[in-house]
């Protein structure tokens, strides 16, 4: 049992627990899941995930990370974070990962919707932004479904295996939009 923070129809945002680390370790070493992350070549050890978990606990004022839980089964399906929370400027950066076996079910779309509720209603932020690599059309679709607008492009900014150097797109969503 874990505390649920916000509940949706398909998924809920919940507090990550230590038992999530083994799944996170497997997912973050899956080349397809890592493909559009900042360091797609990364290899993580289980101990790295334990250190990540401890960092989450220590830095929860600046980074709020949630487990994404499938409501029908109470299973962990991914993670979502509001990072670099800046209360002075009223913004945070959004990031999320869904396990490959759960892709295409609408979980990311609903999890992002819940994260926006948390960011705007609970953290009183005015803006959430996200960075995504241009070939990641699924993530771009999730952001657009949640009202994010493209506001910038860093051309040929990031190397993605199989794609070469790709553009990094910047999206934002204001509370009032």
Secondary structure as the mmCIF struct_conf table of DSSP 4:
data_model
#
loop_
_struct_conf.conf_type_id
_struct_conf.id
_struct_conf.beg_label_comp_id
_struct_conf.beg_label_asym_id
_struct_conf.beg_label_seq_id
_struct_conf.end_label_comp_id
_struct_conf.end_label_asym_id
_struct_conf.end_label_seq_id
STRN STRN1 UNK A 4 UNK A 7
BEND BEND1 UNK A 9 UNK A 10
STRN STRN2 UNK A 11 UNK A 15
HELX_RH_3T_P HELX_RH_3T_P1 UNK A 18 UNK A 20
HELX_RH_AL_P HELX_RH_AL_P1 UNK A 21 UNK A 28
TURN_TY1_P TURN_TY1_P1 UNK A 29 UNK A 29
HELX_RH_AL_P HELX_RH_AL_P2 UNK A 31 UNK A 34
TURN_TY1_P TURN_TY1_P2 UNK A 35 UNK A 36
BEND BEND2 UNK A 37 UNK A 37
TURN_TY1_P TURN_TY1_P3 UNK A 38 UNK A 41
HELX_RH_AL_P HELX_RH_AL_P3 UNK A 46 UNK A 58
TURN_TY1_P TURN_TY1_P4 UNK A 59 UNK A 62
STRN STRN3 UNK A 64 UNK A 70
TURN_TY1_P TURN_TY1_P5 UNK A 71 UNK A 74
STRN STRN4 UNK A 75 UNK A 86
TURN_TY1_P TURN_TY1_P6 UNK A 87 UNK A 90
STRN STRN5 UNK A 91 UNK A 98
HELX_RH_3T_P HELX_RH_3T_P2 UNK A 100 UNK A 102
TURN_TY1_P TURN_TY1_P7 UNK A 103 UNK A 104
BEND BEND3 UNK A 105 UNK A 106
HELX_RH_AL_P HELX_RH_AL_P4 UNK A 107 UNK A 117
HELX_RH_PI_P HELX_RH_PI_P1 UNK A 118 UNK A 122
BEND BEND4 UNK A 123 UNK A 123
BEND BEND5 UNK A 126 UNK A 126
STRN STRN6 UNK A 127 UNK A 133
TURN_TY1_P TURN_TY1_P8 UNK A 134 UNK A 135
HELX_RH_AL_P HELX_RH_AL_P5 UNK A 137 UNK A 145
TURN_TY1_P TURN_TY1_P9 UNK A 146 UNK A 147
STRN STRN7 UNK A 149 UNK A 160
TURN_TY1_P TURN_TY1_P10 UNK A 161 UNK A 163
STRN STRN8 UNK A 164 UNK A 174
TURN_TY1_P TURN_TY1_P11 UNK A 175 UNK A 176
#
